[in-house]
């Protein structure tokens, strides 16, 4: 199996390469921009499988396929958790949310191996995928969450939640009045329930409300530290793999 990684953040590309090697999958080439990828595809045999970051430093990666015809199977990698991306999980299409989880990566690779062998390379309709991103599926997001307090059920409006976080295998909501409430959900499930313009998953531990961010500070290892209006329990750090997309989100 010939594998190509297209990822503009070189540390992320190397991390993905190491994770694939742990699955006995060898990466044949790593590319880091739309321009570099176009030139490479025009002069080289196309791979069986591409790990493709959606947003590269010089544009959306879909611009590659405006210039060259590619029939490789694709596994998308992205820090965006738009609901429309769920539509990618069809046939040969899959996507991995950054920072990439080892088990999810293994599942995606196994899915590709099951679907592709011994068939010919799978073809994708990139125009349809571009339309999903530029014209996302309209849907209703959760307006409130509930939690049980003793014999009572409390309703928590979403706009009163500063952040969601995981701790000791539980998922909590921290509200603007400084309280923490245990919820019967997971951060993964929240990906489908939260308005992506308002909430962003900055790491495997935190979702933050854009209206709760008081300050953004440069942090070690190219990360960012967030100061929220009332949450003080722990440091709130934007994972390095998500810094680029976080900056796009706050613009």
Secondary structure by P-SEA (a helix, b strand, c coil): cbbbbbcccaaaaaaaaaaaaaaccccccccccaaaaaaaaacccccccccccccccccccccccccccccbbbbbbcccccccccccccccbbbbcccccaaaaaaaaaaaaaacccccbbbbcaaaaaaaaaccbbbbcccbbbbbcccbbbbbbccccccccccccbbbbbcccbbbbbccccccccccccccccccccccccccccccccccccccccbbbbbcccccccccccccccaaaaaaaac
